[in-house]
Amino acid sequence: MDKPGTNQGSLKTGDTEMFKLVTFNIRCDYGQDGVNNFQYRKELIKQKLEQQQPDVICFQEVLPHVADWLKETLAAYYVAGCGREKAFNGEQMTVAFRKDRMNLIAMDTFWLSSDEYCPGSRYAQQSDCPRTCTELVLEDMESKRVFRLMNTHLDHQGAKARELGLAQILKRIHSQQFLPDIPVLLAGDFNAEPDSEEMLMLQKENVMNLTQDIGITFHGFLPEERPEKIDYIFLFNGKDKEQQLEPEKTEKWEDREGEVWLSDHYPICAWLKWKNQE
């Protein structure tokens, strides 16, 4: 697993040679977080997204009413995703992408299970929560190049379930029949530390970890929560030399107003640039 280069210089907002990708666990909203309930965080979230204007955002833990809010609030974006339960309700792996920058070529949702197109299915070693991956093929309309995006949230209880889910995603990456040689960006909440057993399989991959030096990504709002590094963005460059990406910079968003945070996870933003861009 390769470590990406970093660019500490300033990057122009709206630079057509680059695009910005964010992974953002927005925190499931069941009214359990006191001053950090979603109703108190959403204005801060809105301000941050308007300020940063990322081109693509991978959200995790999006409940239906939060999905509705994203669609209402992010007017400059298409917002796509479906619930993980059998009836397509529950948490979503939602992807938002800018209408003026990205063109949707294809989209798929599959369940992390032995029957990936059975809604609500899961591995026997898993918690009661089904897990999904939202997969998109997007065209960057500025460069006329395409890439695959995969947004996921691995199981929070079972290490074996995380291992099986990640292996399933990797197999899918390597067995694509539609545009098999384009770059793949895999992002999300893996619920696993970098040195965990289930993450070791990525060390065998020709992949760049854009979050290698990002530090902890989960703080849990409360001091007694154990901080963890569990959110990632990985880049797999395909065989097509005309369509390859390189990382320019990665940062995490640590914004807060008093005791109100963006989420219990730090959103992570990566700048990516097409190689040999003229």
N, C-alpha and C positions, 0 to 999 in steps of 0.2 A: 504494500500500500504506500503510494508515494505521498510525500508532503509537498503541498503547493508552494509556489513562490508567493511573496507578499509584496504589495506596493503601498508604501506608507505615504506616498504623495497624495495630493488632492485629486479627486475625480470629479469631473464636471457633471452637474446634474443635466440630464437630457442628452448626454454624449451618445451619438448614434452608433458608435463603435462598441458600446457596452450595453448590457442590460442588468437589472438588479432583481435578484431572487431572494425572497424571504421565507423562512420556515417559522411558524408562529403557532404554538400551542396556546389557544385563546382561553382555555380553562372552562370545563363544563359548568354551566350555570344552573345550579339547583338551589341557589339562595343560601349557600353554606359558608360564605366567606366574609360576612360582616361588612366592614368598610371596603373590602375588595370584591363584593358582589359585582356582577357584570354591569348592573345599572350605574354603578359609581365609576367603573373603569372605561366605559364605552366612549366617553368624550375624549379622554386621554388617548385612547386607541385611534379614534377618528383624527385627532390633531396630528398624531405621529405619522399616520399613513398619508395624510394630506401633505405633510412636510416632506416626507421621503419619496413619495410617489414611486414605489417599487413597480417593476413591470409585471412580476408574477409573485403571488403570495400563496404558500401552502399552509392552510390552516388545519389544525387538529382540534378535536373535542368540540366541534361545532354542533350544538343542539338546534332543532328546527327553528326556534324563535330567534336564535342568534344568526342563523342562516338568512332569515327574513331581514334582520337588521343589516347584515352585510350587503344584501341586494339593494336595500333602500339607500344605504349610506355610500356605497362605492359606485357612484353613478358612472364613473369613467371605466368601470371594469365589467366583464362578464364574470359571473359567480356560478360555479358548477360543483355539484356533489350530490350524493344521496346517502340516506341513513344506513347504518350497518345492520339493523334488525331485519327480520323476515319481511316485514311490511314497509321497509325502507324508511322507517322512522329511527329515532335515536341519534347518536353521534355521527357526524359526517367527517370525511376527509375532503374538505372543501378547497378548491383551487380558484383563485381570482386572477384574471389576467387582463391587462389593459386593452381596451377596444382599439386604440389607435396604434398599438405596437405589435400585438400578437394576433395571429390568425389560427383558429382551431382547425387542425387537419383530421384528428381522430381523438376519441375519448373512450375509456373503458373503466369499469369498476369491477374488481374481483375480490373475493373473500379469501383470507388467509386460512385455508383449510384444505382437506383432501378433495373437496368438491368445490372448486373456486367460483363456479357460477351458480351455486345454490345460496340464495340470500339468507343471511343469518347463520350460516354454517361456521364451524370452528373445529380446531383440533381437540382431541380427547384430553390432551395434557394442558389445555388452556383454561383460563378463568371463564366465568359465565358470559363474558363480553365477547361478541364477535369482533373480528378485526378485518379491516379492508385496506385496499390500496387503490387510490384514484390515479389513473394513468392517462396522460395526454400527450399527443404529438402536436407541437406548436411550431408555427412558422414565424420567425422574427422578420417582420415586414420591412424593417430598415435594411437588413443584410440579405434578405431572400434566402435564408438558411433555416434549417429545421432541426429540432431536438426533441427528445423524449423526456417527459417529466413524470416522476413517480412520487406520490405523497402518501406516507403511511404512518401508522401508530401501532407499534408492536405491543404485545400483551404485558400487563403491569404485574402479573403474578408468576407466570410460568416461564422459567428460563428455557425449557425445552420447546415451549410454544413459540418463544421468540426465535429460537434457532430454526425451527421448522418454517416459520413465516419468512424469515430472512432468506433461507435457502430457496424457498419458493419464488421469492422476488428475483433473486440472482439467476435462477434457472430461466425465468421468464425473460430477463434481460438478454441472456445468451442464446435464446431460441426464437427470437423475433423473426417473423417472416415478412412483416411490413416494415420497410426501411430499417433493415437490421444493422446498418453500419453508421447510423447517426449517433451523436453523443447522447448520453443518458444522464440526467440529474435525478438523484435519489435523495429525498429530503423527508424529515419528520422527527417524531419522538420515538426513539428506539427502546426506551425504558431499560437501557443497559449501559454500563460504564465501558470506556474504551478497552479496558483489559479483561472484560468478562469473557467467559468461554464462548458465548454465542457470537461475539463480535470478531473472534479470531479468524473466522472464515474470510473476512474481508481482507486480511493480510495476504491472502493467496491471490487476490484479485489485482488486476492492473487498473487501479482506481486512485483518485486523488481525494483525500479528506480535506475539504475546504474549512473544516472546523477543528483542525488539528490543534491549534494553539489558542482556542477561544476561551478556555477556562470553563468554570461551571456554567450550566445553562438552566438549572432548576434551583429555585430558592424557597418555594413553598409559602411565601408571604410571612411566615412566622419564624422567629429565631430558633425554635426547637426543631424545625425541619432540617433534615440532613441535606446539605447542598450536594447536587450531583451533576455530572456531565452526561446528559442522555439525549440531547438533540443534535442532529447532524445534517450536513449536506455533503454528498459524495458525487464526484464527477467521473463517469466512465466515457472516455473518448473512443469512438468507433473507428473502423478501418478507413472510412472515407476521409482522406486527407484534406479535402476541400471544405469539410464541415466539422471542424474541431474547435473546442472551446479551451480557453485558459483562464484561470482565476487571477483577478487583479487585487482584490482586497476582501476581507471578511471582518465583520464587526457584530457585536451584540448590542441590543438596545436596552439600556439600563434605566430608562426614564421612570420617574415617579413624582407624584405630587403629594407631599406629606407622607402618609401611610398607604396611599393608593398607587399601585403598580400597574403596568400594562397587563401583566398576567403573573401567574406563579412560575412561569418559565420566562427566560429572556428570549425574545424574538432574535433570530440571527439573520443578518443580511449579507449576501455575497454579491460582489460585482464580477461579471463574467464578460470576456471579450472573445470575439471570433478570431481565430488565428489567420494570419495573412490578410487581414482586413485592409482594403485599399481606401 
